[in-house]
C-alpha cells in the first residue's frame, strides 16, 4: 500500500503511484487546501492498513490486562459473592455503581451531539472528529450498562426490566424513573450504533477496494454492504443519515434528562430540584467534549493527523468546553440559591453540609475547581492553542465530572431527614477494581477501533474540503465530492 506522503503535492508535477503502478496525475487528484483527495485517503486508511506504532501497543496491552482483571475478575467475584462486596450500605444504597453509571453515560453524550446536532446545523468542523466521538459513545454506554445491570443483585433476573409477558406476573413499574433509564439508554445505544455504522459504510468500502484479496477484503466487503458509490446509493445514504440525525437529536436531550429524573423526582434533600435536567445535559456535553479532546489529541500526534484534525477543531471544542463549563457553574450556584430561597430547612442543610459541615466537603471543592475554575482559561485564545494546557484542563474536567456525580449521590444519601439514620460511605476494594476495569475496557475498545476501523470520516472530510473550496453548501452535491480511485484511473475526474 502506498505510504502517505509528508508534504503536499504540487498541482503541476507531483504524482502518486498506486499498487497497480498506475500514475495518477496531480491535476486529477483534486488538490484542495494544500492536500489532495488521495492524500486524505492514504493518511486515514493507512492507520488501518499499516502496522501500528509502538505507542499503540504500550497503551493497548496494559489497558486490555486492566479490563480483563478489573471487569472480568470484579464481576465474577461480585456475582459469585453478592452485592455485599460493594461499599453500599443501608444509608448509601447507591454508591460507586450508580456514580460510575451516570459518569459513563455523560461521557457518551458528545458523540451524538457532534454527529447529529452539529450535522443538522451545518457545522463543517465536525467531520474530522465525529467518527471517533461516535465510537466513544458506543464504548462509554457499554461501560455504563455494566453497573445498573449488576446493581440489581440477581443479574440473571435483569430481563424482568423488559416489558415482556412472563409466567411470574412480574410487571414493571412504569412510574419509576429507574425503568425509564432502561428504555432511554437502550434506545440511545441502538440508534447511536446504527448511526455510527451507517456513517462508516462508504469508508469501509474504500478500505475493501484497497485491500489485497483474502480474508481481510472479504470481511470489509461484508460490512460495506455492497457499496459502490453510485448516485442512487448516495441518495439513500444521505436520506437515511439525515433521518437518523433527526432521531438522534432529541435523544441527546432525553437520555441524560431521564437519568436526572432518577434524582429530581424524589423528595430526598439535595436532589429534589427542577434544575437537574438541563444541568445534567449541559454537564454531559461538557464532560463528553473533554473526553473527545483527551482521546483525539494523542491520536493526532501519534498518527500524524495534524492536517485533518487541525487547531481549528481543537479551538472550537475548547470554546464549547468553556461555554458549557460556565453553564455548569451557573447550575451549581442556582442549586445553592434555590435551596436557600425555598425556605426548606433540610434542602438548605443538605447543601451546607456539602460546603462546610460534611465528611465529603473536599469532594465538593474538587468538583468546583475542576469543572468551573479550570475551564475559564479557555477564554484566552493562546491557552486554547496550547495543546499541553488543553490536555491538562480536559483531564481536570474528566476528574471533575466524576466528582460531580460522587457529590450528588454520596454526600446526599448518608445525610437525609433523620440524624439518627446518618451514616457514611466508603468504596470497597471491589468498587475500585471494577471502576478501574471499565477505564481499561474503554481505552482498549477505543484502541481496537483505531486499529480496525477508519477513525475519521474520509468521505465527509472530502466533501467539506471540496465545498469549502467551491464556497458551496457542504450538504449539496455530495456525489461529486467523493472521488474513487476507479474514477481517477478512468479519467472521469479531471
N, C-alpha and C positions, 0 to 999 in steps of 0.2 A: 504494500500500500504506500502510496506516495506520502512522503513526510510533509508536514505543514511547514511552509516557509516562514522565516522570521521577519522578513521585510516585505513591504507592499510591492507588487509587480508593476512595472511601467506599462502604460497603455499602448506603447508603440512597439517595444521589442521583447518584452518578457513573455514567456510561455511556460506552461506546465505540462508534464507528461504523465499519463495515467498508466494503469497496469498493462494495457494493450500496446503501449508505445505510441499511442495516438497523441500528437501535439495539439493542444488547444490554444489558439491564439488569444492573446490578452484582450483584444477588442471583442472577442466572443465570450469572455467570462464576465463581462459587465462589471468593470471595476467601479465600485461605488464607495465613497467615503474612505478612499485610500486602501480598501480591502476588497478583493474580488469575491464573487459568489463562490467560486471554487475554494478560495482560502477559508471561507466560513465553514463549508462542508468538511474540508480536510481537518481543520482545527478541532471542531466539535466531535465529528465521527472518529477522529484519531484517538480520543480519550478512551473509546470503547475498543478500538481495533488494535492499538498498540499495547505494549507491556506497561503495567502500572509502575509509577515511580516508587522509590523506596519508602517515601513518606506514607504512601497508601498502606503498605504492609506494616509499618511501625504503628499505625493507628488501628488497622483492622484486627490484627492478632490480639492485642490486649482487650479491645472492645468486645470481640467475639468471646473471649475467655470470661470476661466480666459478665456478659449476657448469659452465657451458659451456666456459670456458677450462681450468679445472682438470681436470675429468673427461674432457671431450671431447679437449682437446689432450694431456693427460697420458697417457691410454690409447692414443690414436693413435700418439703418439711411442714409447710402450713396446712396442706390438705391432709396429710397423714396424722398430724397432731391436733389441729383445730385452730380457730382464730384466736385462741388464748395466747398464742405465741406472739401476737402483736401487742403493742403497748396500750391498746384501748382498754378502758375500764368503765364502770357504771356512770361516772360523771362525764367522761370524754369518750362517749361511744363512737364518735367519729374522730379518728386521729390521722396519722400519716396516710392511710389508704385513700381517704377522700381528699386530703390535701394534694396528694400526687395526681389523683384523677383530674381535679379541676386544673392543676398546673399543666398537665399534658394536653388537655382539651384546649386550653388557651394557646398553647404553642401551635396547635394545628390551625389556628384561625387565619393567619397571614396568607396561607396558600390559596384558600378560596377567595380571599379578598383580592389578592393580586391577579388571580386568574379570571374571576368573574366581574367584580365591580370595576376594576381598572380597565378591563377589556370593554365593558359596556360604555365607559366614559372616555374611550379612545385615548388612553394613556399609553403612548408608544413605548415608553421606557420599561414597561413590564416584561417585554418579550425576552429579555436576557436572563430573567430571574424567575419567571413564572413556573417553569418546569421543576426546578429544584424546590420551590416553595410548595408546589402541589405534592411532590414526593414527601416532603417534610410533614405535610398534613396527614398523609396516609399513615406514616410511621408513628407520628405522635398519637393519633387516635388509637392505633393498635396498642401502644404502651398504656394509654389511658384506660382502655377497656379491661385490662387485667385486674385493676383494683376493685371496681364495683362487682365484677363477676365473682371474685373470691371473697369479697366482703360479706356476701350473703351467708357465708359459713358452709353450708352444704352446696357446693358448687354444682353438683350433679342435679340439683333441683332448680338451677337458674333458668331452665326453659319454661318454668311456670310464669315468668315475666311476660312471655309472648301471649298474645290474646288468642289462644287456640283452645278448642274444647278438650276437656280431659275427664277421665272417669272419676277423678277425686273431687270434682266440682270445686276446684280452686280457681276463683275468679279474681282478676286483677282489680286493684283499687284505682280507678281512672281519675279520681280526685287528687291523687298523690303526685306531687312534682317529681318524686323519685322515679315513678313509672314514665312520666313524660320524658325524663332523661333517656330512657331506653329507646323510645321512638325517635327522639331528636338526634341522638348520637348515631344510631344505626342508619338513619336516613342520610345524615351528613356524610358518614363514611361511604355509603353506597354511591351517592351522587358524586362525591369527590373522586372516588376510584374510577368511575366511568369517565368523568371529565378528564382526569389525568391520562387514562389510557387512550381516549379518543384523540387528544392532542398529540400523542406520540405516533399515531399511525403513519403519517407521511414520513417522519424521520426514521421509523423502523423500516419502512420501505427503502429509504436511502441506504441504510446500513445493509439491508438484504442485497441490494443491487451491487454494492461494493465488495461484499463478502465472496470468498472463494467457494466453489461447490463443496458441500459437506453438511455436517450436522448443524453447524452454526448458521449457514444460509437457510437451511430448512426451518430452523426454529424461528428466525426472524421473519421468514416467509409466512409462517403460520400466524404470527401475531400482527403482521402488517395487513392481514385480511384481503389480500389480493390487490393492494393499492397500486395503481399505475399512473396516477396524476392526471387523469382525463378531466375534461370540463364538467361532465356530469358528476364525477366523484367529488370534485371540489365544491360544486353547488350543494350537494347533500352534506358534505363535511361542514361547510360554513353554516348551513341551516341547523344541523344538529349541535354544533358548537355554540351557536347563539342561543338555542333553546336551553341547553344545559347551563349556560352562563346565567340566563334569566331565572332558572330554577335554583341555582346555587346562591344567588344574591340574597334572597330572604333567609336562606339557611345561615349565612354569616351572622345575621342579627338574631335569628331564633335560637340557635343552638346554645350560645352562652347565656342568652336571656333565660332559657329554660333551666340551665344549670344554676343561675342565680335564684330562681324560684325555689330551689331546694332550701334556701335560707330565708328569702324575703317573705315567703308565705307562712312562716312560722311566727310564733309570738315570743321567741327567745330574745332577750335584751341583747342588742348589738347586731341582730340580724333583721329585725322587723322594720325595714325601711324601704321606701319605694325607689330609692336611687340605685339600688343594686343592679337592675337590668342594664341601663346604659353604662353604668360604671364597670360592670363585668365585660361588656362588649368592647369598650374602649381599652380596658386593660388587656384583653386578649389580643387585640390588634397591636397594641404596644409591645407586648412580650413576643408575639409572633414575628414582627418585623425585626426585633433584636436578634431572634434566633436565626432568621434568614441571613442576616449580615454575619453572624457568628460562624455560619457554615460556608457562606459563599466567598468571604474574603480569603480564607485559606485555600479554597478551591481555585480562586482566581490566580493566586500566586503559584500554586503547585503545578497547575495545568497551563499556565501562560495565557490566560483568557483576558488579559488587560484590554484588548481591543474589542471584546464582546461585552464584558462586564466593566463598564467604564466608570470613571469617577462621578459621572452624572447620575448613574444608578445609585451609587453609594450615597451621594449627596441628597438625592430625593428621599431615600429611605431614612436617612438621618433626620431630615426635616419632619417626616411623618412621626418618627420616634419622639422628637421634641414636642410636636403638637399633641400627640396622644398622651405623652408623659405629663404635660400641663393639664390636660383634661382629667387624668387620674388624680393629680394633686388637688384639683378643684373638688373632685368627688370625696377625697379624704377629708378635706375641710368641711364640706357640706354634711358629711356624716356627723362630725362633731357639732356643727351648728344645729342640725335637726334634732339631735339628742338633747341639746340644751333647750332649744326653743319649744320642744314638745311638752316640756314640763313633767315628763315621765322620769321618776327618780331612778328606776332600775336601768333605763336606757342610758341616762347620763352617767350613772355609776359604772356601767359596763365600759364606756369609753375612757373614763377617768382611770380605771384600773389598767387599761392599755397604756395610758400616757404616763402614769406616775406611781400607781399603787399595786401593780400586778406582778406575778412572778415571771412574766414574759415581756416585760417592758422593753428590754433590749431588742427584741424581735421587731417591735413596732418602729423603733427609731432606725433600725437597719432597713426596714421597708421604706420608710420615708426618705432616707438618704439615697438609696439605690434607685427608687422609682421617680422621685420628684426632684431631688437636687442634682444628681449626676447628669440627667439628660439635658439640663439647661445649658450645658456647654455647647450644645449643637446649634444654638442661636448664632454662633460665630462661624463664619464660613471656613476660616483657617482650621478650626477644630473638625469640621465635617470633612475636610480634605486630608486630614492626618489619619492614616489607617490604624496606627497604634492607639490613638485616642478613641477612635470609633470602636475598635475591638474591646478596649477596656470598659468603655461605657456600656456596650452591649452585654458584656459579661456581668457587669453590675445589675443591669436590668433583668437578666435571666435569674440571678440570685434574688433580686428584689421581688420579682413576681412570685417566686416560690414562697418567700416570707409573707407576702400579702395573703396568700391562701392559708398559710400557717397561722397568721394573726387572726384571721376571720374565724377559723374553726377552733384552734387550740386555746386561744385566750378568751373564748366566749363560753363554750360548753362547761368547763370546770367552774365557772363563776355565774351561776344562774340565780334564781329568785331567793332560795333559802341558803343562808350561810352555813347551816348545819350540813348541807349536802356538798359543800365546796370540796374540791379535790385538786389534783394536779395531773399533768400528763407528761410522760417521758417515753420517747420511742424505744422499742426493743431492738435487739441485735437483728432480728428478722426484718423489722421495718427498714433498717439501714441496708441490709443485704438486698432486699427486693427493690428499693428505690435506686440504689447504685446499679443494680442489674438492668433496670429499664433504661438507664442512661447508656449503658453499654449496648443494649439491644437497639436503641435509637441510632447510635453512631454506626454500629456495624451494618444495619439495614441501609442507612444512607450511603455508606461506602460501597456496598454491593450495588446500589442504584447507580453510582458513578461508574462502576466497573462494567456493567452490562447494558445500561440504557443511556441514550443521549441526554445529558444533564441540562442542555439548553435547546430551546425550540429552534431548530435550524430553519424551518420554513418561515416562521414568523419573523425571525431576525432578518431574513432576506426581504420579506415583504416590507418591513419597516424601513430598511435602508433604501430599497428601490423607491418607495413612495416618498420618503424624506427627500430623496434626490430630485424626484419629479414634482414635489410640492402637491401631492395628491392625498386624498383621504386614505389612511392606512388600511381601511377595510374594503376599499374598492379595487377592482382589477387584480384580485389575488392570483388568479391563474397565471397571468403574465409575470408575476413576481417570483414564482418558483421555477427555477431553471434546472432541469435534469441533465445528466451527463449525455444521455442519448440525444436530447435536443441540441446540445452544443456540437456533438460529433456530426449530426446530420445537417448542420447549417441552418436550422430553424431560427436560432438566435444569432443575430449579427450585431 
